[in-house]
Structure formats: structure tokens, C-alpha cells
Amino acid sequence: MDTLTLTPETLAQQLHISRQQLYVWIDEGKVPQGFHIGRMRRWYWGEIEDWIKRGCPSLRVLTEQKRQEERSA
């Protein structure tokens, strides 16, 4: 996985949304949760890139897609 990490500001810019909207989407499960380093939230670019390539599915759909791929592998 790509080790480049994104800040909330950078991710919001990449998605062409405001930082506030990003947090709304996180709360609604519309964007990957990322991870925390202390109190700072970050995302791996590779994870976001994969999410975008899959059509930006909700986390529930994304989880199901990954489970199906694991079963068929």
C-alpha cells in the first residue's frame, strides 16, 4: 500500500469538498475512516485511490466488496 498520507485538508481538496463536508461524510460512513496518529487523522493515499477507483462506495458497500474479493481469491 502506498505510504503517502493525507491530512483532512489535503483529502478534502482532492475530493473538491470543504473540510467540514469531509467530516460530515466521515460521520455518515461515506468515506474511509483513515487512522489516527495521536489526535491527528490521516489517510493512506493508496486506500483513498482504491476507494475512488471502486466508485466511492459507502463503507458498508466497500467492506462487502473486499470480503467478496477475499472469498474468491
PEZI-V501381 format. One line per field, one symbol per residue. ss: DSSP state (~ for helix, > for strand, _ for the rest). psi: psi as a letter, one per 20 degrees, with the letter a starting at -180 (. if undefined). burial: b if it has 9 or more other ideal C-beta (glycine too) atoms within 8 Angstrom, else e. A space follows every 50 residues. Layout:
BEGIN
ss = ???
psi = ???
burial = ???
END
This chain:
BEGIN
ss = ____>>_~~~~~~~~___~~~~~~~~~~______>>>__>>>>>~~~~~~ ~~~_____~~~~~~~~~~~~~~_
psi = qpipqqrhggggghilrrhghghghghikiqqhbrqocipprqpghgggg gghijlrrhgggggghghghhi.
burial = eeeeebbbeebbeeeeeeeebbbebbeeeebbebeeeeeeebbbbbbbbe beebeebebeebeebeeeeeeee
END
